[in-house]
Amino acid sequence: MSFATFMGVPMKTDAAATGASRACVLGVPFDCGTHPFRVGSREGPDAIRRQSRLLRPFFVDPQGRPANPLEALRLVDAGNVHCHPGDIARSYPLIERAMDELLDAGMTPVTMGGDGAVTLPQLRAVRKRYSDLVVLHIDAHTDTYDLDGFNTATTFTRAAEEKLVDAHASFHVGARGTTFIDGVIGFGRSLGFNVVPFSEFEADREGCIARIRERIGERPVYLCFDMDIFDPSCAPGVCTPEWGGFNPKEGIALLRAFAGMNFVSFDVNTVSPAQDIGDATAFLAATVMLECCALAAQTPSR
């Protein structure tokens, strides 16, 4: 069952008829279905839309942002991609095609997953338009593991191999906690990615943000934001929670610190409603989506 549109914005019914829209929400209800006991990110987009009804369009204190980014972007909602959860071969082309439609219409995609595997087909679509694309990946995990195949752990391994992004100007920010394979930070760096573990970011937040902005410069940026960057105390409904993460104030402040960068696509993922408590994670993800809209409205090319 699908819920109303994100924050009540108009539904996009035809790309050709929405030329005035500068950005579009897209749900990607897909997960690989391989997690030992946390399967449910396929339900994320509808949960986020439901909780977005708690948000209002105007920022009380815009601080240089548009007071109403939905209006500034003429935001519309394209609904959900008709994915086949657990079936990458069938779902990836559908996700890529849906992204193609939005990008061809000149709109900035603001998507919501889905698990971390949904990023790869989106990158494939965005890379067709931007040959010098970089990724800014904010996540408790690098999703860049030395493994074969297509899954949540190999999203950026495959992206580097397919040359979808310039790894040397791309960043993984926030890796922490535990994992099932050794050496993930070193392997990510061996592919060229700038990997900033959570401990390193915590030690010098302003310096890390300045380094990211300087290294990326004016290049087109794909922002991938995994909700497990937040601590499970405030975002329990994620696929792979890790203690010791951001609180909401810190996570939102990090997003706002990137204002003015050349964002061309946004991807918020890994909300798993089956494990969410009081819909807290879905509500926080809806807030992150709104912050992404504000970043889109402040992108120089927009």
C-alpha positions in Angstrom: 0.0 0.0 0.0 1.3 3.4 -0.9 0.6 6.5 1.2 0.1 10.1 0.1 2.9 12.0 -1.4 5.9 13.3 0.5 4.8 16.3 2.6 1.7 16.5 0.4 3.5 17.8 -2.7 1.8 17.3 -6.1 2.2 13.9 -7.7 4.3 13.8 -10.9 2.1 12.2 -13.5 4.1 13.0 -16.6 7.7 14.2 -16.9 7.0 16.3 -20.0 4.2 18.1 -18.1 6.3 19.0 -15.1 9.0 21.1 -16.7 8.5 23.8 -14.0 9.6 21.3 -11.3 13.2 21.4 -10.4 13.3 18.4 -8.1 11.3 15.2 -7.6 10.9 12.7 -4.8 11.2 9.0 -5.8 10.7 5.9 -3.6 12.9 2.9 -4.2 11.2 0.0 -2.2 13.9 -2.6 -2.7 16.1 -4.6 -0.3 18.2 -7.6 -1.1 16.4 -9.7 1.5 19.6 -11.4 2.6 20.1 -9.9 6.1 19.9 -12.7 8.7 17.0 -11.1 10.6 16.4 -7.5 9.5 14.5 -7.5 6.2 12.2 -4.6 5.7 13.8 -1.6 4.0 11.5 -2.3 1.0 8.9 -0.7 3.3 11.0 2.4 3.9 9.6 4.8 1.3 6.0 4.5 2.4 7.0 4.8 6.1 8.9 8.0 5.3 6.0 9.5 3.3 3.6 8.7 6.2 5.8 10.4 8.8 6.5 13.4 6.5 3.0 14.5 7.3 4.4 15.8 10.6 6.7 18.2 8.8 5.7 21.8 7.8 7.2 23.4 4.7 8.7 26.6 6.3 11.9 26.7 8.3 11.5 28.9 11.4 15.1 30.1 11.1 16.2 29.7 7.5 19.8 30.8 8.1 20.4 31.6 4.5 18.3 28.8 3.1 15.0 29.2 1.2 12.3 29.5 3.9 10.2 27.0 1.9 12.5 24.7 -0.2 9.5 22.8 -1.5 8.1 25.9 -3.2 11.6 27.0 -4.3 12.0 23.6 -6.1 8.4 23.2 -7.1 8.9 19.7 -5.7 6.8 16.8 -7.0 6.6 13.1 -6.0 7.0 10.4 -8.6 5.7 7.6 -6.3 7.6 4.4 -6.1 9.7 2.4 -8.6 7.9 -1.0 -9.2 10.8 -3.0 -7.8 11.0 -6.8 -7.2 12.6 -7.1 -3.7 15.4 -9.6 -3.6 15.7 -9.7 -7.4 18.6 -7.4 -8.4 18.6 -8.5 -12.1 15.0 -7.3 -12.5 15.0 -4.3 -10.2 18.2 -2.5 -11.1 17.1 -1.7 -14.7 13.8 -0.4 -13.4 15.5 1.8 -10.8 17.9 3.2 -13.5 15.1 3.8 -15.9 13.0 5.7 -13.3 16.1 7.9 -12.6 16.7 8.4 -16.3 13.2 9.8 -16.7 13.6 12.4 -13.9 17.1 13.4 -15.1 15.9 13.7 -18.7 13.2 16.1 -17.5 15.8 18.3 -15.8 14.8 17.4 -12.3 17.1 16.7 -9.3 16.2 13.3 -7.8 15.6 13.1 -4.1 15.2 9.4 -3.5 14.4 7.2 -0.5 15.2 3.5 -0.2 15.4 0.7 0.2 18.7 -0.7 1.5 22.1 0.4 0.4 22.0 -1.7 -2.7 19.7 0.8 -4.4 22.5 3.3 -4.8 24.3 1.5 -7.6 21.6 1.7 -10.3 21.0 5.4 -9.4 24.7 6.1 -9.8 24.6 4.5 -13.2 21.8 6.9 -14.3 23.4 10.0 -12.9 26.9 9.2 -14.3 25.4 9.3 -17.9 24.9 13.0 -17.4 27.9 13.9 -15.3 31.3 12.5 -16.5 33.1 14.0 -13.5 30.7 12.8 -10.8 31.8 12.3 -7.2 30.0 10.7 -4.3 29.7 12.0 -0.7 28.7 8.9 1.2 27.6 9.5 4.9 27.2 6.1 6.5 28.3 3.9 9.5 29.6 1.5 6.9 31.7 2.0 3.8 29.7 -0.4 1.6 33.0 -0.9 -0.2 34.0 -4.4 0.7 36.4 -6.8 -1.1 33.6 -9.2 -2.1 32.1 -10.4 -5.3 28.5 -9.8 -6.5 25.9 -7.1 -6.0 24.7 -6.4 -2.5 24.7 -3.7 0.2 28.4 -4.4 1.0 29.7 -4.0 -2.5 27.8 -0.9 -3.8 30.8 1.3 -4.1 33.2 -1.5 -4.9 31.2 -2.0 -8.1 30.8 1.8 -8.6 34.6 2.2 -8.6 35.1 -0.8 -10.9 32.4 0.6 -13.3 34.1 4.0 -13.1 30.8 5.6 -12.2 32.5 8.1 -9.8 35.9 9.6 -9.4 36.9 7.7 -6.3 39.9 10.0 -5.6 37.6 12.9 -5.1 34.8 11.0 -3.4 34.3 10.5 0.4 33.0 7.9 2.8 32.3 9.6 6.1 31.4 8.0 9.4 32.5 4.4 9.4 32.3 2.9 12.9 31.3 -0.1 15.0 31.8 -3.7 13.9 31.7 -5.6 10.6 31.9 -9.1 9.3 35.2 -8.7 7.4 38.6 -7.3 8.3 40.3 -4.4 6.6 37.3 -2.5 5.1 38.8 1.0 5.6 42.1 0.0 4.0 40.3 -1.7 1.0 38.2 1.4 0.4 41.3 3.6 0.4 43.0 1.1 -2.0 40.3 1.9 -4.5 41.0 5.6 -4.2 38.2 6.6 -1.9 38.8 9.2 0.8 37.6 7.2 3.9 37.0 9.3 7.0 36.2 7.0 10.0 33.8 8.3 12.6 36.6 8.7 15.1 38.6 10.9 12.7 35.6 13.0 11.9 34.8 13.4 15.6 38.3 14.6 16.4 38.2 17.5 13.9 34.7 18.1 12.5 35.4 21.5 11.0 38.7 20.4 9.5 37.1 17.3 7.9 34.2 19.4 6.4 36.7 21.9 5.1 38.8 19.2 3.5 35.7 17.6 1.8 34.5 21.0 0.4 38.0 21.9 -0.9 38.6 18.5 -2.5 35.3 18.3 -4.2 35.1 21.9 -5.2 32.4 22.6 -7.8 32.2 19.1 -9.2 28.7 17.4 -9.4 28.0 15.5 -6.2 25.8 12.5 -5.5 24.9 12.6 -1.8 24.2 9.2 -0.3 22.9 9.4 3.3 22.5 6.2 5.2 20.2 6.5 8.3 22.5 4.3 10.4 24.9 7.2 10.6 22.6 8.2 13.5 22.8 6.5 16.9 20.2 3.7 17.4 18.9 5.6 20.4 17.3 8.0 17.9 17.2 5.9 14.8 16.5 2.3 15.8 14.7 1.2 12.6 17.7 0.7 10.3 19.2 -2.5 8.7 22.5 -2.5 10.5 22.6 -0.3 13.6 25.9 0.7 15.2 26.1 2.4 18.6 28.0 5.7 19.0 26.6 7.6 16.1 25.2 11.1 15.6 22.3 12.5 17.4 19.7 14.3 15.2 21.2 17.8 15.9 24.6 16.7 14.8 23.4 14.9 11.7 21.3 17.8 10.5 24.2 20.2 11.2 26.5 18.1 9.0 24.1 18.3 6.1 23.8 22.1 6.5 27.5 22.4 6.5 27.6 21.3 2.8 25.3 24.1 1.6 26.3 25.5 -1.7 28.0 22.4 -3.1 27.0 21.3 -6.6 24.5 18.5 -5.6 22.9 16.7 -8.6 21.2 13.8 -6.8 20.2 12.7 -3.3 19.7 9.2 -1.8 18.4 8.6 1.7 18.2 4.9 2.6 18.0 2.0 5.0 14.9 2.8 7.0 13.5 -0.5 8.1 10.0 0.0 9.6 9.7 -3.5 11.0 12.4 -2.5 13.6 11.4 1.1 14.0 10.1 2.3 17.4 7.4 4.9 17.4 8.3 5.6 13.7 11.2 7.7 15.0 13.6 6.7 12.2 11.1 7.3 9.5 10.3 10.7 10.9 14.0 11.6 11.1 14.5 10.3 7.6 11.7 12.6 6.4 13.5 15.5 8.1 16.7 14.5 6.3 14.8 14.4 3.0 13.6 18.0 3.7 17.2 19.1 4.5 18.3 17.5 1.2 15.6 19.6 -0.6 17.1 22.7 1.1 20.5 21.7 -0.2 19.1 21.2 -3.7 17.5 24.6 -3.6 20.9 26.1 -2.6 22.8 24.3 -5.4 24.4 27.0 -7.6 23.3 25.4 -10.8 19.7 25.6 -9.5 
